[in-house]
Every structure is written in structure tokens, then in C-alpha cells.
């Protein structure tokens, strides 16, 4: 199986299907009541960056957590996922930010410029431009994590018994840290 990185071409669909055949040979189904009756109580909210492997990086098994991802791991964009995972039993949200996030290397103007240069309808972005954050790179990684922890703790959509913690993964060292200022006053 080949490795991919930021310079690799897209993986052809047939290669993905071939890789799936190998996976399926050892697949152990976990469906129905066996799964839904034993849903993980912890959900990790993190960035979509392919360098992040929270289960591996925190020594967790395949079914220990739910992983919820998006660009930058922004909790404010995850209402539907948060509501559904709580329905299935999640009572601890682990917010993990990382030190070399693309969030620190981009701007709203760059996103709009790139979209206009490549989209089928360059003007389509105008309808959502006000929803694109303008504070890219203005917060430290700790403050970015704190912002999302506070957002979740204050949200009326988070169950009262739910715990929210904030973590930072250092892309240079591979170490994760639970920041005490992100965990004081845990819900």
C-alpha cells in the first residue's frame, strides 16, 4: 500500500476499491444493538488535517471514541454532529487543536481568491463570505482551544453532565497536553 502526502496525486478510485478489499477480509462487523447500545462516551473534536490521528496519538482503540473533524476543528460548525453524538451517549468532548494547523497559515482573502480562481461559479462565494472567519492566525493555539471549549461549555445544546476539555497537540514533538486553563471549571 502506498503512502500519500501533500505532494501526491489523487488516489485513483480503483486503487481505493482494491485497498478496501484487503480491509474487508479482516473486517469484524459491529452493527445494530451491539454498536448502538455501547456507543463511546467520549468524542474528540479536531482538525481534518491528515497528520492528526487522535486514536493512535492518544493510545486509544478503534471503538474508544467518536472522532468529529472539520477545518481547524471548529466546534461552532458542528451542531448537528454534537447533537447526534450526545443522543448516542457522548458525555465528554475532547477538543484537540494542533500547533501547525493550516488555520494559522491562511486568510479569508486567500480563501475567497482561491475559490474565485477555481470555482464553476466564482461569484457563488459571495453568498457565504460573511460566514468565513476573519481571525485566522490571530489567536494562539491555546487560545483557539480555549475559545472552542468555552463555546461548548456555554452552549445550551450541551447536556449539563457533559465534560468538555481542551488539548493541544504539538506537531513538532508529537506530544499532546491537557492545558489546565482549558479544564478548570469543567462542566
C-alpha positions in Angstrom: 0.0 0.0 0.0 1.4 3.4 -1.0 1.7 6.3 1.3 0.3 9.7 0.4 1.2 13.2 1.4 0.6 16.8 0.3 2.5 16.3 -3.0 0.9 13.1 -4.1 -1.7 12.9 -6.9 -5.3 11.9 -6.1 -5.6 8.2 -5.3 -7.5 6.5 -8.2 -10.9 5.1 -7.4 -9.8 1.5 -8.4 -6.9 1.7 -6.0 -9.2 2.7 -3.2 -11.5 -0.2 -4.0 -8.5 -2.6 -4.1 -7.4 -1.3 -0.7 -10.9 -1.8 0.6 -11.0 -5.5 -0.5 -7.9 -6.1 1.7 -9.5 -4.3 4.6 -12.8 -6.2 4.2 -11.0 -9.5 4.6 -10.4 -8.8 8.2 -13.4 -6.6 9.0 -15.4 -7.5 12.1 -18.9 -6.0 11.9 -20.1 -4.1 14.9 -23.6 -3.2 14.0 -27.1 -3.0 15.4 -27.7 -3.2 19.1 -24.1 -4.4 19.7 -22.9 -1.0 18.5 -25.7 1.5 19.4 -26.1 0.1 22.9 -22.4 0.6 23.5 -21.5 3.9 21.9 -18.3 5.7 23.1 -18.9 8.2 25.9 -16.0 10.4 24.6 -15.9 12.3 21.3 -12.8 14.0 20.0 -13.3 17.3 18.1 -10.3 18.0 16.0 -9.0 19.3 12.7 -9.3 17.4 9.4 -5.5 17.6 8.9 -4.3 14.2 7.7 -1.3 14.4 10.1 -3.7 14.0 13.1 -4.5 10.5 14.2 -6.1 11.1 17.7 -6.8 7.5 18.4 -3.2 6.5 17.6 -1.7 9.6 19.2 -3.6 9.1 22.5 -3.2 5.3 22.6 -6.9 4.6 22.0 -8.6 1.6 20.4 -10.8 1.8 17.3 -14.1 1.9 19.3 -12.9 4.0 22.2 -14.0 7.4 20.8 -16.0 9.1 18.2 -13.9 11.5 16.0 -15.6 14.7 14.7 -13.5 16.6 12.2 -13.6 19.8 10.2 -11.2 22.5 9.1 -9.4 23.8 12.2 -11.6 21.6 14.5 -14.0 24.5 14.9 -16.8 23.5 17.4 -19.1 26.2 16.3 -19.7 24.4 12.9 -20.5 21.1 14.4 -24.0 21.5 15.9 -25.6 18.5 14.1 -22.7 16.1 14.9 -22.7 17.2 18.6 -26.4 16.7 19.0 -26.3 13.3 17.4 -23.3 12.0 19.3 -24.9 13.2 22.6 -28.1 11.3 21.6 -25.9 8.1 21.4 -24.3 8.7 24.8 -21.3 11.1 24.5 -20.7 12.9 27.8 -17.1 14.1 27.3 -16.0 16.3 24.4 -12.2 16.4 24.0 -11.3 19.5 21.9 -7.8 19.0 20.3 -6.1 21.8 18.4 -2.6 21.4 16.9 0.3 23.7 16.7 0.9 23.7 12.9 -2.7 24.0 11.8 -3.4 25.4 8.4 -5.7 27.8 10.2 -2.5 29.8 11.2 -1.3 30.0 7.6 -4.4 31.3 5.7 -6.6 34.3 5.4 -10.2 35.0 4.5 -9.0 36.9 1.4 -6.8 34.0 0.3 -9.8 31.6 0.6 -12.0 33.9 -1.5 -9.3 34.5 -4.1 -8.6 30.8 -4.5 -12.3 30.0 -4.8 -12.9 32.7 -7.4 -9.9 31.3 -9.4 -11.1 27.7 -9.5 -14.9 27.5 -9.0 -17.6 26.8 -11.6 -19.3 30.0 -10.4 -16.7 32.4 -9.0 -19.4 34.6 -7.5 -21.1 31.9 -5.5 -18.8 32.6 -2.6 -20.4 36.0 -2.1 -23.4 34.3 -0.6 -21.3 32.8 2.2 -18.4 35.2 2.5 -19.7 36.7 5.8 -19.5 33.2 7.3 -15.8 32.8 6.7 -13.8 33.7 9.8 -11.6 36.8 9.6 -9.4 36.0 12.6 -7.3 33.3 11.0 -3.9 33.1 12.8 -4.8 35.9 15.3 -5.2 33.5 18.3 -2.5 31.3 19.8 -3.2 27.5 19.6 -4.0 27.6 23.4 -6.5 30.4 22.9 -8.0 28.8 19.9 -8.7 25.7 22.0 -10.0 27.8 24.9 -12.4 29.6 22.6 -14.0 26.3 21.5 -14.0 24.9 25.0 -15.8 28.0 26.3 -18.2 27.9 23.3 -19.2 24.3 24.1 -19.4 24.9 27.9 -21.7 27.9 27.4 -23.9 26.2 24.7 -27.4 25.4 25.8 -27.1 22.4 23.4 -24.5 20.6 25.6 -26.0 18.4 28.3 -25.4 19.6 31.8 -23.5 16.4 32.8 -21.2 16.7 29.8 -17.5 17.4 30.4 -15.5 19.5 27.9 -11.7 19.5 27.9 -9.2 21.3 25.8 -6.0 19.8 24.5 -3.1 20.9 22.3 -1.1 18.5 20.1 2.4 19.7 19.3 3.2 18.8 15.7 6.9 19.2 16.3 7.2 16.8 19.3 4.2 14.5 18.8 3.1 15.3 22.4 -0.4 16.1 23.5 -1.0 18.3 26.5 -4.1 18.8 28.6 -3.9 22.5 29.4 -5.1 23.3 33.0 -6.6 26.6 32.0 -8.7 24.7 29.4 -10.0 22.3 32.0 -10.7 24.4 35.1 -14.4 24.7 35.8 -15.1 21.7 33.7 -18.8 21.1 33.0 
